[in-house]
Amino acid sequence: MSNEVHGTVRDRLRRSRQRYTSGRQALVDLLLAVGRPVTITDLLESGAHQSQSSLYRNLAILEQCGVVRRLPSIDDLARYELDEELTGHHHHLVCTDCGRIDDVTFSDDLEASLSVAAERMGRDHGYRLDAHHLELMGVCGDCHDG
């Protein structure tokens, strides 16, 4: 999967006249390894070998090229994840205490039902939906137990 992801990222950057530098490749590898939306601090703690300013700059370029998605959170810290076209469709569990976001996937049957309901809701309100994302809010295990 990693080679496929890197090929797609390289193509998206090239279309925007950006280079796929070793720093950007390492950042994509780190986002793949972490496997959930993360803050800049999370990336630094997970072994990013770039300065904070380089991370912000590279994430901004990757976001502009459709490689990374920036998720706002309840704690005002942006969290970043690879675009789901690179990793697969998923939804999020969001901790209302600490702001942590975890990826979750639903069974095929539940996802199909959700898609039908979302399409119907969009149609009822005059929308043509392109995608859907569900965020489930609650308190994570670390905050609940802490």
N, C-alpha and C positions, 0 to 999 in steps of 0.2 A: 504493500500500500504506500509506503514512504516514497518509492521511486515515482509512482503515479502522481502523488501529491506534489512532489517537487517539479515534475514535468508541467503540471497544470499551473503551478505558481509561476514558474519561469515564463510560460506563455502569457499569463495575465500581466506580468510585469513588462514583458517585451512590448505588448500591445500599448502600454502606457509610456513607452520609451524609458523604462526604468531597468536597472540591472539587478540581477539576482546575485547579490554579493554573498560572500561567505557569512557575514554577520546576519543577513536576512535568512539565509538557509539555516543557520544555527537557531535563529529565533523560531522558524517554522518547526524545526525538529523539537524544540523545547515545548512549543504549544501542543504538538502531537503527543509528546511524552506525558505532559501534565494531564491532558484529557478532560479539562473542564475550564470554564471561564476564569481568568486570573487577572490580578492587578499587576501593575508595574513592580510593586514590592514583592508579590508572589514570584514573579519572573526572576528578580534579583536573588531571592532566597532559594530558588530552584536551580541556580547555577548559570544564569545568563552572564556571559562574559562580555558585556557591553555596559557602557555608562548609562545612567538613567536617561540622560538627554538623547543618547543614541537609540535607546529603546523607544522613547516617545517618537522620535523622528522616523524610525523604521516601521513602527506600528502604524503611524499616520499614512505612510506611503503604501503599506500593505492594505490598509483599510480603503484608501482611494482606489486601489487596483482590484478590489473585490476579493481579496485573499483573507482578510481578517474582518471580523465583525466586532464592533464596540458595543457593549451592553451597559446601559446605565444601571445603577443599583440604588438601593435604599440608603446607603451610607455615603452617597455622592462620590464614590470611587469608581471610575470606569473599569470594567472588566473586559478582557479581550479573549476571543476564541477564533479558531479557524472557521471560515465560512462553511456552512453545513453541506454545500456541494462538494467539499473536500473530505468531509468526515461522516456525512450521513445525517438524515433528518432526525431531530431530537427536540425535546422540550427542556424546561428548567425547573429545578427546585430552588427556591430562594429563601435564605434565612433572614427573617425580619429583625433579628438581633444584630448579627455581625455582618450581614450582606453577602456571605458566601453564596455562590451559585454552583449547583451541580447539574450535569447533563443527565437526562433520563430519556429512555426510549420506551414506547408502548408496544404492546403486541400488535401484530398486523390487523387483527379484528378491531381492536380499540382505535387504532390509528385511522382505519377506514371509516368507522362510525364518526369519529371526530371530524374527518374531512367532509363527510356528507353534511353534518350539522353546521360546520363553518360555512360551507358553500350556500346552504339554505339561509343562514343568517345574513350572509353578505348579500345574497339576491333579494331578501326581504327588505334590505336597507338601500338597495340600488347600487351595490358594489359588485365589481368583478374581482374576485380574490386572486392574488398571485401566489400566496403562501399563508401559512398559519404557524404561530408559535404560542405555546401555552406555558404560562408561568404559575407554578404552584407555590404558594407562600406558606411559610411555617417557621419553626425553630429547629435548627440543625442539632445533631446529637451532641456536639461540643458545647453549644450554648445551653441546651436543655439539661445536660448532666452537670454543667459547671456551676 
